[in-house]
Amino acid sequence: MTKISEKTNRIIYWILTALIAFVFIGSAIGKLTANEEALKMATNFGLDAKTFSIIGVIELICVLLFIIPRTGVIGTLLLAAYMGGAIATHLEHGESVIAPCVIQAFIFMAALYRFPELRKTLLNSKS
């Protein structure tokens, strides 16, 4: 098995971080600048416009914590919890859970790559 260079590791690290950040920042902006269609969807989930905006702010805070390397682990856990809530909400309303589950899986894959201490703890690995 070949060892990946430090430069390649950093590139993969930031690509994974950027992809997840792109998804969540886009979602948060969509909630903060909600149009009529988005507000109608929120209403179907039992949310008013104010609550929808608050969820957008929470999502933005979580992704910012995820992006910053020093707070990345807590950001990862918060995003995972957020997606768990999204999955539960989709299940409750009979919506497909495929998209939130894929995003959740991607968060965990990125976290295992980005944070060796998390990988060591969760997978009991030496690397």
Phi, psi and omega in degrees: 000130182273147180273135179280137181292159180299321179296316178296320177302314181295321179295313179298317178307308184285332176294313178299316179298315182295321180296315179293317179299319180301315180298311185284324177294319177299317178295317180295317179297321177299324179285323182284334180242043188300133173268183183299320181294317179294320179293327177294318177298318179297319179298322177297332177271002178086022182249142172269175184298320181295314179297321178299318178293320179298320177297322176298319178294316178300316179299318179295318178298316180298317181289327176295319176297324179294320183292319183289120184305322183293329180250014185299322182293314179295323176298319177299314181295321178293319177295321177297318177295319178301315180291328174299319176295321178296318179297315179297319179296317179296319178297317182298327184257013176070024179269162177292139179255008183298309183299310179297327178292321178295316178297317178300314179298319179295322176301314181292321177297316179296319181296319179295328177283315185289326188239094181302326180295326177289317178300316181296318181291313185284322185256358181053041180261161181269342183267000000 
